[in-house]
Amino acid sequence: MAALSFGKKLQQLRKEKKWTQDELGKQIGVHGRSIGAYEAGINFPSRKTLLKLTDIFGVSIEYFLVEDENTLASVPIRDKELLQYFLEVDRMDDEAKKVIKSVIEGIIAKEKK
């Protein structure tokens, strides 16, 4: 069986509850059109909305974000320049990737302070 994307998992959970997109949207504080965009893979929810979805469906964040044990689900990166950098890094050797990951971790830790 093929791995399900975030949107397909969301749609499947919503349909199991027999909720419309509008009904789910009202429960988590977004418009039904936003639910439709999430399910279609056009948009991705904010962290806050994602946490509300995990609560309402009783699933983990990992359930939504991991397609299978080796792959993360597609998460849209809106900054096209940043996406290009990630694509270039993906082609680098493991040692270069390790250095870049360390730099990113440091910047994220600094931003959280």
Wavefront OBJ file of the C-alpha trace (Angstrom):
o trace
v 0.000 0.000 0.000
v 1.322 3.441 -0.921
v 2.229 5.900 1.818
v -0.352 8.607 2.439
v 0.450 12.315 2.290
v -0.529 14.724 5.067
v -3.574 15.871 3.078
v -4.810 12.352 2.376
v -4.399 11.378 6.034
v -6.338 14.460 7.114
v -9.090 13.734 4.619
v -9.302 10.096 5.714
v -9.566 11.020 9.408
v -12.193 13.684 8.686
v -14.300 11.283 6.637
v -14.064 8.599 9.331
v -15.729 11.122 11.673
v -18.256 11.953 8.926
v -17.383 15.657 9.181
v -17.522 18.159 6.352
v -14.558 20.427 5.770
v -16.580 23.283 7.271
v -17.415 21.261 10.391
v -13.774 20.364 10.989
v -12.708 23.929 10.287
v -15.111 25.312 12.895
v -13.779 22.881 15.496
v -10.183 24.022 15.043
v -10.779 27.684 14.216
v -10.097 27.800 10.472
v -12.319 28.156 7.421
v -13.519 25.036 5.644
v -11.691 26.211 2.521
v -8.441 25.973 4.493
v -9.204 22.330 5.278
v -9.786 21.750 1.568
v -6.447 23.368 0.743
v -4.666 21.189 3.335
v -6.278 18.051 1.938
v -5.398 18.994 -1.636
v -1.771 19.687 -0.722
v -2.077 23.331 -1.749
v -1.375 24.652 1.723
v -0.016 23.342 5.021
v -1.400 24.274 8.442
v 0.456 26.392 10.960
v 2.064 24.655 13.914
v -0.823 25.782 16.137
v -3.424 24.391 13.745
v -1.466 21.163 13.304
v -1.469 20.667 17.079
v -5.245 21.232 17.157
v -5.647 18.578 14.462
v -3.566 16.073 16.427
v -5.696 16.727 19.509
v -9.049 16.450 17.776
v -8.120 13.208 15.997
v -6.035 11.712 18.808
v -2.964 11.153 16.647
v 0.664 12.223 16.967
v 2.362 14.906 14.897
v 4.550 12.120 13.518
v 1.451 10.397 12.169
v 0.748 13.420 9.987
v 4.348 14.190 9.006
v 5.873 10.763 8.393
v 4.799 9.012 5.225
v 6.788 5.898 6.067
v 9.687 5.087 8.354
v 12.251 6.499 5.911
v 10.505 9.553 4.496
v 9.017 12.756 5.820
v 5.811 13.922 4.203
v 5.994 16.841 1.841
v 5.988 20.103 3.733
v 5.833 23.106 1.420
v 8.721 25.552 1.706
v 7.380 28.902 0.570
v 10.772 30.621 0.385
v 11.977 29.502 -3.068
v 15.561 30.635 -2.408
v 15.688 28.560 0.786
v 14.247 25.585 -1.076
v 16.990 25.899 -3.704
v 19.625 25.884 -0.949
v 18.132 22.712 0.538
v 18.162 21.033 -2.871
v 21.841 21.922 -3.267
v 22.675 20.688 0.237
v 20.891 17.408 -0.494
v 23.475 16.721 -3.227
v 26.447 17.292 -0.882
v 28.457 14.613 0.898
v 27.561 13.535 4.434
v 30.318 15.577 6.101
v 29.166 18.819 4.470
v 25.558 18.040 5.421
v 26.633 17.458 9.034
v 28.301 20.886 9.185
v 25.263 22.612 7.661
v 22.896 20.840 10.064
v 25.024 22.013 13.000
v 24.890 25.609 11.779
v 21.103 25.422 11.322
v 20.643 23.876 14.783
v 22.709 26.717 16.299
v 20.670 29.401 14.578
v 17.376 27.775 15.606
v 18.544 27.507 19.221
v 19.561 31.177 19.178
v 16.154 32.220 17.742
v 14.282 30.304 20.464
v 15.915 32.374 23.207
l 1 2 3 4 5 6 7 8 9 10 11 12 13 14 15 16 17 18 19 20 21 22 23 24 25 26 27 28 29 30 31 32 33 34 35 36 37 38 39 40 41 42 43 44 45 46 47 48 49 50 51 52 53 54 55 56 57 58 59 60 61 62 63 64 65 66 67 68 69 70 71 72 73 74 75 76 77 78 79 80 81 82 83 84 85 86 87 88 89 90 91 92 93 94 95 96 97 98 99 100 101 102 103 104 105 106 107 108 109 110 111 112 113
